[in-house]
Amino acid sequence: MKKIIALVLAVLFVCGALAACGGTTTPTTDDGAATKDETPAANADFKAGVVLVGDENEGYTFAHMEGIKGAAQKLGIADDQIIWKYNIPEDEQCKDACDDLVGQGCSVIFTNSYGHQSYTQQAAEEYPDVQFVAMTGDTAKASGLENFSNAFTLVYESRYVSGVVAGMKLQQLIDDGKVADENMDEDGNIKIGYVGAYPYAEVVSGYTAFYLGIKSIVENVAMDVQYTNSWFDMVAEGAAADALMARGCIIIGQHADSTGAPSAVQAALDGGKEVYSVGYNVDMLSVAPTAALTSATNNWAVYYEYALAAAMNGDKIETNWAEGYLTDAVAITALGESCAEGTQEKVDEVIAAIQSGELHVFDQDSFTVGGEKVEEAFATDTDGDFVPDADNAMFDGYYHESYFQSAPSFQLRIDGITELNNN
């Protein structure tokens, strides 16, 4: 049965990835200048290694796999020049995988989960002639290693836009008189929910952006966050969504990698409850055809095309790389049939404002903490306690996410959001 479920999920993720596909960007040098237009010819001796925390059955990893394959195809890299390591846990097995990939002749090695980072850095120290990239990491700059890099997307931008989609739907429900008393809290706010994996900055940054996107359309909203303490657990994610719906939440977002939450929301909608879902990584319409509104997603091909081309040319990969809508590195998936009229036009307007710099997701005037406007918020952890203590990212009127490091650093718990089980 487990294998059958895995195969079904793989098909669903393939369908979702096709719908979520975005564009590519011209690689740039460290000073921002465009590189040559011509695509580098793939060296037959070139090999790249990939260490993955999951496989094609897990949405986050599947998105990386599709990004690498798309970039490799565009760059003329053959299938046998990419060596894959699947389901590698965030422990010493990551270092073992890196050792093996170096032994097989890889000149660049990517690891895709934050917990891989320390082991990836160990490998970088041991093999100075090989380039290593720890995706979602944050220690490359401090390490001082020339062959060790971090990368992530500005996915908080697409989370904000997915929140706008949810906000448009919420406004429609208000206009149609479909927001019930059970969907309101004692302060008159409409309740929305969010299934989060862990109380990490990556998740906090994402759910805050999602909430602010909704709030830009409907002001009186409050959000509950339910953690699963796992990146991928269909049962736990479904149960978290059920718990949030039981509290009256009418929109359920997620930073978790399975179809568990959207499936639960679809079942509730089919049962007569007015509730809708916003997913992550892949299009969820195949499992929630009328409940799913959209998903925030990454277009990893943009980064991998840049990094693989750099590695093939013998160029140093940027120590910190983070891009978003400006280079099509993030996106939302196809809008579901239940989206409100005018949603696409609003989405286009918001994306254009983000690209032009007119709209900043973490604008100081859009949130408070303890009733107060935030004037200072650090981005960098210098002593390893996971609490930022350097590099004030709050300047020019907004928090500069992924400015000092590629990984998300926004950890403020803003007013209007409650973490139900952050112990």
C-alpha angles and dihedrals in degrees: 000000000000091000091049091052090048092052092049091050091050091055091048093050092049090053090047095048091052090055092045097051114132138182134279135239138221109261114246135205123241091271092054097254117140117252123227115302096229117097110242115246112247113249109227090222094053116111131179126196126210125197111195130191090211140004139241091302092066116073100220094049092042089056090054091048092052091047093052093046092049093048093046092051092051092048094047094247111154123232092248091056090068115072115198130206110191132197095009110168123225095262140078089308086077090060090047090052091050091050090052093048091051088050089054091056104260113162093191128033127191126197116192108202132070093232090059091063103091092048091046089052090051089054091048090054091050097045109040093171093061123074116228128194122194106199115220088009130137110194103075096094094048092046093066090214115145092207098049123084142169128215139179137149129249088251091156085077093060090042088057090050091048086052089054088054089052091046092054090052091047091052089051090052090050092049091048093050093243098128105101130203089257088062092059129079125218091269094056096257122139111241121236127174139214130199107213129185102212135349091254126136090254091059096039092050091049099047091045091053090048091050093048090050091056091043091055087067103030115028101193102068133124125192133211119202120207116192124212097189089225134085092217124025117130094192095048093044092050091048091049091052090049091051092050092048089050087058089056100260109161098191122042120197126180148205096188128102109235136072091247098107098044090046090053091048092050090052090051093048090049087051092058102267116132101232137127138197139225114195139196137237099356141037108273097193092104091064099028106030096167101020099052115086099177141305131242108235146174126234097213092177088079092062098037093051089054096044097043091048090050092049092048090051092049091245124143114258112233112269091228123020124179126156136160141171093345090071099024091252090136133037146154121248126244115306114252124237091253094062117119121260111269094027096122092051091050091047091052090050093050094046090051090051091051092048093049094048092243092116123049115189096215097043111168091231094055098068146019136206115217089351092301133109111247114240100170132032124161125222107191130069109210101173103045098247093116091244113116110237105163141047109043104229095185105094139118088033100301145061110264101221116202090005099120095031134010095241118082113266104176105121103155114131100219128202115272097038124093125191104213100195110018098137 
